[in-house]
Amino acid sequence: MRTYSFLTVLLCGCMFHAVHMMPSQKRTNKNSLSERITGLSENDGKTLHRTKRGWMWNQFFLLEEYTGPDTQYVGKLHTDQDKGDGNLKYILTGDGAGSLFIIDENTGDIHAAKKLDREEKSLYVLRAKAIDRKTGRQVEPESEFIIKIHDINDNEPKFTKDMYTASIPEMSGVGTSVIQVTATDADDANYGNSAKVVYSILQGQPYFSVDPETGVIKTALPDMSRENREQYQVVIQAKDMGGQMGGLSGTTTVNITLTDVNDNPPRFPQSTYQFSSPESARPGTPLGRIKANDPDVGENAEIEYSISNGDGSDMFDITTDKDTQEGIITVKKHLDFENKMLYTLRVEATNTHPDPRFLHLGPFKDTAFVKISVEDIDEPPVFSRPWYLIEVDEDVKEGSMIGQVVAQDPDITKNAIKYSVDRHTDLDRIFNIYSGNGSLFISKPLDREETPWYNITVIATEINNPKQSSQIPVFIRILDINDHAPEFAKYYETFVCESAKAGQLIQTVSAVDKDEPPRGHKFFFELVPEFAVHPNFSIVDNKDNTVGIMTGRNGYSRSKMDTYLLPIIIFDNDYPIQSSTGTLTIRVCACDSRGNMQSCNAEALLLPAGLSTGALVAILLCIIILL
C-alpha cells in the first residue's frame, strides 16, 4: 500500500473558522487510506483529519489597517516530509502572493507585508505548494486557502449628495414628506454595528424632522407660509454604530423651498382712484393703471380686472397687463365734455386660479372705485352728417342751389363757422358754396353722359380759430334727362341671297341710348313712311330692343339691283320721346345651296369703269398667258 504525507499550515490568530476547499490538483489512488493533516498554531496544537479527498483548511483572519511596527504574521505552511534539512521549498501563489503576502520558502512562515483595507478587498484566495529542491517535483498537491480581512469601523457614513434640494407646498400639514436623504457606510454591514446608520437633524428644527431609520424629512409645524419665509436650510447627520457614542458621522445640507399656493386674495391698496381724459381722446387711448396686490406668485397671483358697475361702464374699458398684473383703463367711446364731465367706475380684481381648499378664507376678489374727469378742449366743427349725397338734374340752370351742408362748433362757445370748397376736388370750379350757411350752387352746365358723378370736399372752419376745421365728403349725382335719341348699336351691312325666299330672316339689329331712364331702355322700330309698304323687305320688332330684317319676296337679281338701302326709325320710351333714323345697307349676293355667300356684285367691285363680262374674261386670259 502507497502512503502520502500532506502539507500542514500553522496558523497565527485568535480564532479559527473551518471551511472545505478543494485542492487545485487531485491525486487519485483507489487503494489509498484516510490521510492526516496536521495544522499547528502558536497557541495550541490541533490535529485535523481528512477523511475524503477534499482538503480541510482553516480560514485565516487578519485585522485591516494594521499599524504595528512589524509585519503581521499570517500562518505557517508545513509538511511531514520536511526533515528540517532545507531540502524542501515552500511556494505561495494567488491573490497578493509576493506583494501583499510573503512566505519564507525554507520555513513556510507567511507574513502580510502591507497594511490591508477591507473596503478595497475583503478576502484573498491563495495556493500553497511544497517542492523538492533536488528533483523539482511537488511533494504535496497544490492546495487553496482563504485569508479574510477583518473589518474595523474606519469609514464614516457618506450621503449620496453633498447638498439636496427639495420643495413642498406652503400650508402643508404636519408630517408631510419632503425628501428622503440616504447615507451609506463602506464598513462591513454583516459584522457588528459599524455600518448601521442612524439619522438625526442638527439644524432645521422646529420646522422639520427626520426619520432616524429611513432618512425621510417631514414637516413638523402646521401652516408654514411662504409669504412669511420661503427658504429653509436643514442639516442632517448620519451616524454609524447605531448612533452610539464613538460612532463616526457625516452630514449633508438640504435646501427646502416652500412653493406657493393661492391662499391670498388680491387687495387694492386704496379704495378710490382718480384719472382725467381730454374729450378728444380716441377709443383705445390708455388713461392710467391700477393694481391690486397679491402676495402669491406665478399663476396664483394672476388677476383679471373688470368693470362691474358704474355710470361709465359703456364709455371705458379695462384690460389686464399679463406681465405686471395691472389693470389698464382705456377709452371705449368718444367722450364729450359738453355732454358729461365726470364718470365713476366700479372696478373688480379677481384671482383667475382660485384654490378650492382656501375658499373659506373669503372671496378671492376686491373692488375699488375709479373716477374719470373729462377735460374740455377746443374742438373743430362737427357736420350734421358723416357725408352728404346730393342729386341734381343734368339740365339744371347755372346759379341754381342744389343742396346745403351744416356744421357747428361743439364747444360751449359756439364759434361762428364759414364754409368753403376744397378746389383740389373741384378743379373745373363747377360748384360754389355760400360761406355763411353752406349752400351749394351750380356755376357751369352739367352733362350726365360726360360726368355722372362729382365727389367734392367741403371745409368748415371756425372764424375765431382757423386752425380748427373739419372736412366732409359731398357726393353729387347727376340725374339723367331724356336728351339723347337711340341709335344703331353699330354700323350694320348685311346681304341677301339671290335665291332667298319670302319671309326669311337675314339680319337682327339692336340699338343703344346714352340716356339711363329709371325703368331701363325700351326701344320701338318702324320703317320710314316712304318704305312702310316695302316690296322687298320688312321688319319684325322682337320686343327685346332688337328688330329682325325679313325678305319680302322670292328671289333677287344682282343684275337688276345689287344694293338696297333700308331706313329704320328707332324710338325710346322716355319723356320727351327721342328718335333717330338708321339706314341698313343690304347687298344682293350669289349663295350656295346652304345659303352661304359666294360673291356679291363682282362687276361693280372690279369694273368701276363699266367693263363688260367678255372684256373681263379677255383680261384674265392675258394675265394667265403672261404668267
QUITALIN-V375010 format. One record per residue. PSI is psi in degrees with one decimal (NA if undefined). Layout:
BEGIN
<<PSI> <PSI>>
END
This chain:
BEGIN
<<134.7> <140.1> <154.5> <143.3> <153.7> <156.5> <132.9> <157.0> <126.2> <126.5> <142.5> <125.1> <173.7> <-7.2> <158.4> <147.2> <111.8> <129.9> <155.7> <125.3> <147.0> <135.4> <151.5> <-21.3> <137.9> <130.2> <119.5> <139.7> <114.2> <-14.9> <8.4> <150.8> <-179.2> <143.3> <154.6> <140.8> <132.5> <122.2> <123.6> <141.6> <172.0> <-16.9> <-35.3> <172.6> <122.4> <143.4> <120.7> <136.2> <137.8> <114.3> <-8.5> <-178.9> <-11.1> <140.2> <148.4> <110.5> <155.3> <146.9> <122.7> <142.6> <131.8> <143.7> <127.9> <160.8> <36.0> <130.5> <22.4> <167.7> <-25.9> <168.0> <151.7> <125.9> <132.8> <-55.2> <-169.6> <134.2> <137.1> <145.3> <147.8> <-5.2> <-2.3> <110.8> <0.5> <12.4> <7.5> <12.9> <-19.8> <148.4> <126.1> <133.0> <135.9> <127.3> <168.4> <-159.1> <116.3> <5.4> <131.3> <-19.8> <-57.5> <-37.9> <128.2> <135.2> <139.8> <111.0> <-14.8> <-42.4> <-21.9> <7.3> <134.5> <132.4> <150.5> <119.9> <-17.9> <164.0> <133.7> <149.8> <114.6> <-31.8> <-21.5> <-43.8> <126.7> <-18.6> <155.6> <137.6> <120.4> <159.2> <139.3> <141.3> <149.7> <123.0> <136.8> <122.1> <-31.5> <-47.9> <-19.5> <9.9> <153.4> <133.1> <-11.8> <149.1> <147.7> <134.9> <152.7> <151.2> <162.0> <138.3> <116.6> <134.7> <125.5> <130.7> <146.7> <160.9> <83.1> <10.3> <128.5> <154.7> <142.7> <131.9> <152.9> <-19.6> <144.1> <-30.3> <135.3> <150.3> <132.2> <163.6> <156.2> <142.0> <140.5> <162.8> <17.6> <151.5> <163.3> <137.0> <5.1> <129.3> <136.3> <-56.9> <156.8> <128.1> <150.0> <131.5> <143.9> <151.9> <125.5> <-7.5> <170.5> <115.9> <-17.3> <-1.0> <112.0> <-155.1> <17.7> <-31.1> <9.7> <114.5> <138.6> <135.4> <145.6> <159.9> <126.8> <-31.3> <136.9> <1.0> <151.1> <18.2> <-32.6> <159.7> <166.4> <138.6> <123.3> <-23.2> <-41.2> <-20.5> <14.9> <125.0> <135.3> <160.3> <145.8> <-10.8> <146.2> <155.2> <45.8> <128.3> <129.1> <-33.4> <-26.3> <-41.9> <130.6> <-35.3> <139.6> <141.8> <118.7> <132.5> <123.8> <135.9> <138.2> <122.7> <134.6> <-169.0> <30.1> <21.7> <4.7> <163.2> <137.5> <-11.8> <155.7> <153.7> <159.6> <157.3> <159.8> <159.5> <135.0> <116.4> <115.7> <129.5> <131.6> <120.2> <158.8> <144.2> <159.4> <82.8> <10.2> <126.4> <159.7> <148.7> <128.5> <135.7> <-15.1> <157.9> <-22.3> <140.9> <148.4> <131.8> <162.0> <156.8> <134.4> <146.3> <-14.5> <-0.5> <131.4> <154.9> <135.5> <-7.9> <125.8> <138.2> <-26.4> <177.1> <145.2> <156.3> <131.4> <133.6> <137.1> <114.4> <-10.4> <173.6> <167.9> <-145.1> <-20.4> <-18.4> <4.5> <134.7> <142.9> <125.9> <146.2> <155.4> <110.7> <-22.8> <175.7> <162.1> <0.3> <19.8> <-24.0> <-9.2> <-20.6> <160.4> <161.5> <133.6> <163.8> <127.4> <109.6> <-24.2> <-40.1> <-8.6> <37.3> <153.6> <126.4> <117.2> <126.5> <158.7> <133.1> <-38.3> <163.9> <134.6> <153.9> <108.4> <-39.0> <-22.0> <-45.0> <132.2> <-15.4> <135.4> <148.4> <124.4> <145.9> <110.8> <139.0> <133.8> <124.4> <136.5> <134.8> <-15.5> <68.3> <149.1> <118.7> <-24.5> <-21.0> <13.6> <-21.8> <-15.5> <-10.4> <173.3> <137.2> <58.6> <165.1> <159.6> <155.9> <160.3> <139.7> <121.2> <128.5> <119.9> <138.6> <129.7> <136.3> <140.4> <160.6> <111.4> <152.1> <165.5> <151.1> <126.1> <155.9> <-19.0> <159.0> <-21.7> <163.7> <143.2> <121.7> <131.7> <135.8> <140.7> <145.6> <-16.9> <16.0> <147.3> <150.3> <140.7> <-4.5> <144.3> <131.0> <-12.0> <-177.8> <142.4> <148.4> <130.9> <157.4> <159.8> <120.8> <-12.5> <166.7> <-30.9> <-25.2> <61.2> <152.8> <150.7> <141.7> <149.5> <151.2> <160.6> <131.3> <108.6> <-14.0> <-21.2> <0.1> <67.7> <-30.7> <0.9> <49.7> <-26.1> <148.8> <158.9> <142.3> <120.7> <-21.4> <-35.1> <2.6> <17.8> <135.4> <140.3> <155.2> <132.2> <-8.3> <157.7> <152.8> <149.7> <107.7> <-36.1> <-22.4> <-47.2> <103.0> <-21.2> <148.2> <133.1> <107.5> <163.4> <130.0> <137.0> <132.6> <126.6> <137.8> <131.9> <-38.5> <-18.4> <83.9> <-16.8> <-22.0> <104.7> <157.8> <155.4> <151.1> <138.1> <139.0> <118.5> <121.9> <117.3> <126.2> <119.4> <144.3> <145.6> <155.1> <84.9> <11.4> <137.6> <148.5> <158.5> <167.0> <143.5> <-24.9> <177.5> <123.7> <134.9> <122.1> <-174.0> <160.8> <137.6> <146.4> <-28.8> <12.8> <150.5> <157.3> <142.3> <11.9> <131.8> <122.8> <-14.0> <144.3> <130.1> <134.7> <163.9> <160.9> <161.4> <131.5> <-22.7> <163.8> <81.6> <148.9> <-35.2> <6.8> <170.4> <143.1> <114.0> <148.4> <146.2> <138.1> <153.8> <147.9> <152.3> <-36.5> <-25.8> <20.1> <-40.0> <91.4> <128.0> <-14.4> <-36.9> <156.9> <168.5> <153.3> <117.8> <120.8> <-2.1> <15.4> <31.9> <22.9> <161.2> <140.0> <136.0> <123.3> <146.4> <145.7> <-1.3> <175.4> <118.6> <141.3> <153.8> <124.5> <-31.1> <-27.9> <-45.1> <112.3> <-13.9> <136.4> <142.4> <122.2> <101.6> <134.8> <133.4> <133.3> <126.3> <148.0> <-176.5> <19.6> <179.2> <133.9> <152.1> <133.7> <145.3> <160.0> <164.3> <128.5> <141.7> <129.2> <127.4> <127.2> <122.6> <146.2> <126.8> <155.8> <134.8> <161.2> <-174.0> <-21.4> <-1.5> <9.7> <134.1> <136.0> <-51.3> <153.3> <105.5> <55.2> <-36.6> <-40.8> <-32.7> <-38.7> <-20.6> <66.5> <-21.1> <-3.1> <31.3> <146.0> <171.2> <-38.6> <-40.8> <-38.3> <-41.4> <-40.5> <-42.0> <-41.7> <-39.1> <-39.7> <-41.9> <-41.0> <-42.4> <-41.3> <-36.6> <NA>>
END
